[in-house]
Amino acid sequence: MPFGEYPYTIDDKGRVVMPPAFREFVEDGMILTRGMEGCLYVFPLASWRRVEEQLEGLPLTDAESRSFVRFFYSGASKARLDNQSRVSVPQPLRTFAALGGDVVVAGAPGRLELWTPARWDAAISAVQDNPPKPDLLINFVA
């Protein structure tokens, strides 16, 4: 699983260098898509297949499910690392996540996340200021 957070920059062509700690995780290709809280999610292809299965299992008759699938799936874009270990982030995804200049590349279970530093700091502060409820973490520490 990828973990850690790394500050990088996105160049004028929308490319960001993948941190060395995460390169093996996405070396076979990846899917970039809209994430929660205004970040982008980056799934390795194997993980994306599991995500697709879960999306396909959502009820077509439920409006909220359709909206979420539309949000999540329609923004998806397939990518590979180039020879300089960069990934090209499509313009619509850069616009969604307000990416330009500085970027935080963060690890999460089964995915990576791309954030603007301001949104990243706000998301981390929000958890510090309002930690998850104890019942959510009941089995977190053995």
N, C-alpha and C positions, 0 to 999 in steps of 0.2 A: 504494500500500500504506500502511496506517496504521502509524505508529510513534510512540513516546513513551509516557510514563506520566504520569497526571494524578490527583491526589488529589481526591476528591469525597465527598459524603455521600449516603446513601440516606434518604429521608424516611420518616415514619411509615406512609405508604401504599405503600411499596415502590418509589418512583420515584427514579431517579438521573438527573441532568443529563448529557447526552452532551457531552463536551468539544468545543469548536468545531472542533478539528483533525480530529475523526472524524465530524462531522455529515453531510458530503457522502457519506462512505463508506456510511452506512446510511439515507440520505434516502428511498430507495424501499421501505423496510421491512427487517425483520431477523428472524432466528430466534435465540432464546436457548435454550441447552441445557446439560446437565452437561458440564463439561470435566475435564481431568486435573488431578491434584494438588489437587483441591477448589476449583477456580475455575469460573466460568461462561464458556462460549464464546458469542460474538455474531457471527453470520455475516450479511452482507448477503444478500438473496434470491438474487442471481446465484451467489454462492459456495456457498450452501446446496444449490442444484440439483446442483452438482458433488459435494458431499459425499453427497447422496442416491444419486447414480449409483455412487459407490464402495461405499456400504453395500449397495446392491442387488446388487453384484458379489461380495459375500462369500458363501462356500458355506453354504447352509442346513443342510447335513448336519454342519457343524462346530460343536460345542458352544461353543467359545470365541468364534467369530464371532457366534453367536446371542446370547450373553451381552453382548458389546460392543454389538451393534445395539440390544438391549433397553435397556441403560444409556443409550446416547447418544440414541436416537431417541424413546424414550417420554417423556423429559424435555423434549422440544422444545416451544417455544411461539412463535407468531408475534407480532410487535410492530411498532409504528410510533412515531416520535417525536411527542409532543404539541406543542401550540403554544408551549410553553416549552422545547422541545428536551429533554424528559425521556422516558425509557423506563420503563415499568412492569415490574418484575420479579415474576413470579408467586411466591406464597408457597412452594410446594414447592422452587423453585429457590433462593430466598433461604435456606431452611432447609438445603438441600444445601451451599451455599457459605458458610454462617454469616454472611450479609451483614446488617448492621445498623449504622447509624452511618457510620463512615468506610469508604470504598471506593476501591480503586485501579482506574482504567480504563486498560488497557494495550493497545497495538497489537501485532499479530503478523501474519505473512504470511497474508492472506486472511480474517482474523478480528480481533475484539477480545476481550479477556479482562477479567472482573470478579473482583477478589480482595479479601479482607480484607487490611488492611495487614500483619498478622502472617504470614499465609500467603505473601503476596507477598515479604516480606523473607526468609522461610525458603527460598522457591524460588530467589531470586536468590543467597542465601548458599550454597546447595547447589551451584550451578554454579560459584561462585567457589572453593569448597573442593574441588570435584572436577570440573574442566573436562572437556568431551567428549574422547574419545580422538582422537589426531591423524588416524587414518584417516577418522573421521567428518567432519573439517574439511579434508580434503586439497584440495578444490576451492573452499574458502570464499573465499580471497583470491587474486585472479588476479595 
